[in-house]
Amino acid sequence: MAQLPILKLHDPTFLPAPVTITVGNIKGGVGKTTLATNLAVWAAIRRFAKTALIDTDAQQSAATFANMRAETLGDPLFTCVSILNADALKVHARRIAADHALTIIDAGGRDTATLRHALLISDAVLIPLGPRAYDVWALQQMVDLIAQARAYNQRLQAFAVLSMADLRGAESRDVARMLADLNGVEFLDTPIRKRTAWFRAAADGKGVVEAKPRDNGAIEDLEALTGALFERVRASATIRA
């Protein structure tokens, strides 16, 4: 087994206050779990944050990924728990978040009670979108949910990103322009391009930042997204600290 880096479990210079990020969209098939699991791996390895991943999706793909990591690597490097009930999420999520620098919630691909509650307890929501116009049209339902959540959770930031995107077509460019005008959701112009590396890494229970052979393009996409996302989230956490 490849030698893993030695990790500092908690570095307060990374996030000055505990942060919870929900990765979710009521539309499925947009690479939500791929992003959630890769964010968890990235945070644990690259930024040395004590990280938790909460899987609220009935398919339990993120939990399966974490179990595969435990079997192959001996240590998944982050805490992973499954919480499928909104009441249980309400009880346990804040306790988990208080004990971790970063908590990522992988929300199911539809309008569920757990998704709605995740928005109430999160500092930010990251919405992955496919590079098609009807993905943007469906986003309005998420925008409405975010607006409702902000009535109770005013700190909630919202970001959208093109996910598993083929950027060669004019349709993708049109979608990017449409996303730039979203009301209440900031478009991060850091697309996650569709590459076999994402799926190959997941099959081995790994993130793209640690998979072999190394795919520099996938890693650069992830680094660009995390850079933009955490620059904004860190600024908000600094105000709260």
N, C-alpha and C positions, 0 to 999 in steps of 0.2 A: 504493500500500500504506500502511496506517495506520502512523503512527510508533510504534515500540515504546519502552518505557522503557529507560533506560540501567541496566544491571545491575552490581552488585558481584558478582563471581564467588564470593566466599567471605566470609561474615560469621560469625565464630565466636560471636557473641552469639546467633545463631539456634539452633544446636545445638552444645553445648560439646564434643561428640565425634561422629565419624561414626556415622550411624544407617542401618540397613537395615530396610525394611518390606516384607513380602510381602503382596500383595493376592491372596487365593486362597480357593477353595472347591471341593470335589470335585463340587459340583453346578453345572452350567452355566446360562447364561441369567439371571444375577443382577446383571449390570452391572459385572462385575469389571474388564474393560478400561476401561470408561468411568471408573470411579473411579481406576484406576492412572494413566491418561493425564492426567486432570484434576488429580490430586495433583502430578504432575510439572510441569505448566504452572503451577499455583498456587505451588509452591515456588520455581520459577525467577523468576516475576514478582512475587509478593507478598512473599516472604520473602528473596529475594536469595540463596538457597542454591545452591551448585554441586551440580547434581542429575544423577543417572544413572537411566535406566529400562532394566531388563533384561527382555526379552520371552522367556519360556520356553514360551509357548503355541504349539502346532503351527499354529494358525490365523494367527499372526503379525499380529494386528490392531494391537497397539501399535506394532510396527515400521512397519507401513503408515501409521499415523497420523503417526509421526515423519517418515517420508519425505515425506508430504503437506505437513507444516509446512516442511520444508526447501525444497520446491519453491515454496510460496506465500509464505513469509516470508523465505526466504533463510538463516535460522538457526533451528533448532528450539528454541534456548535451553537445551536439556539434551542430555546424551549418551544415545544409545539404541543398545543392542546386542542381537542375538538369540543366545540360547544354548539349544539344544534338547536337549542331552545333559547328563545329571547329572554325569558326570565332568568335562566342560568347565566346568560351573557351579562345581564344587568348586575348579577351578584358577583360574578367572578372576574369580569374583564378589568374593572378598576383596580382590583387587588393585584392582578397580573401586571398591569401597566405600572403600578406604583413600584414594582420590584424590578423593572427593566427600563433601560434608557429608551428603547424603541419597541413598540408593540405594533405588529402588522396584523390586520384582520382581513382574512380572505372571505369575502361575502359572496353568497350564491348569486347565480345569474338570473334572478327574477326579483320582483318586489315581495320581500318577505319581512316578517316582524324582526328577524335578526338583523337584516340590512338596515331597517329603519332605526333600530336601537343602536347599531354600530355608529351611525351618523350622529347620534346624540352624545356619544362619549368620545368621539374622535377629534383630533386637532386638524386633520386633513383627510380628504377623500381623493384618491387617484382613480380616474375613470378611463380605462383602456377602451379604445374604439377601433373598429375595423375601418379600412380606407374606402368606405362606400357612403354615398349620400344618405341612404336609408338608415345607416347607423347613426348619423347626426340627427335625423328626424326623430328617431327613437330616444335620443338623448334628452329630449324635452321632459320626459317623465322623470328622469334622474334629476334634472334641474328643479322640477317641482318638489321632489322629495328633499332636496338640499335646502330649498327655501323654507319648507316646513320645519326641518331640523334646526335651522338657524334661529327660529323663533325661541328655541330653548337653549341652543348652543351657539352663541354668537362668535366663538373663536373658530368655527369650522371653516377651513379653507377648502377650495375645490379646484382640481386640476384635471384636464383631459389630455390624453396623449394618443397618437396613432399607434396601434399595436399590431404586430404581425403584418406589417404594411408592405405592399409592393409599390414603391414610389416612382415607378417608371411611367405610370399612366396619368393622363390629364385629370381623371376622376379624383385621384389622391390629392392633387394640388387644389382642386375645387373644394374638397373636404377641409383641407387645412385653412383655406380662406373662410369657410363657413364657421369653423371652430374658433377662429380668431375673434369673432363677433359674439360669442356666447355671453349671455347675461348671468353674472354670478359665478362663472366657471372660467378659470384662466387656462388658455391653451398653451401647453408646453411644446415648443417646436423642436422636440427631441425624439423623433419617431423610433420605434422599435421595429426594425425591418425583419421581414420573414426570412429566417435562415434555418437550415437543418440543425445548426449547433444548439439551438434552444431545446429541440426535441431529443437530440442525441445526449445532451447533458442530463436532461430530466430522466431519461431511461436508466442512467447510471446513478441516480440520486444525487446529482451534483448541480451546481450553478455554473453558468458559462465562464465565470471568473476563475474557476478551478478545474474545468474539464480539459482533457487531453484527447485529441490534438487541440491546440489553442486556436480559437477563432477570434482574431483581433477585431473584425468588424462587429461581431455581436458584443464583445466587451466594450468597444467604443460607444456603441448605442446605449448600453446600460450605464456606462460612466457619465454620458451626456445627460441622460434622464435623471440619475441620482444627483448629479451636480446641480441641475436646475431645481429639482424638487426640494432637496435638503437646504439649499440656500434660502428658499422661502420659508420652509418649516422652521429652520434654525432661528431665523429672525423673529418669528412669532414666539418661539420658545424662550428666547432671550428676554423678550418683554415680560413674559410670565414668571421668569426665574427670580 
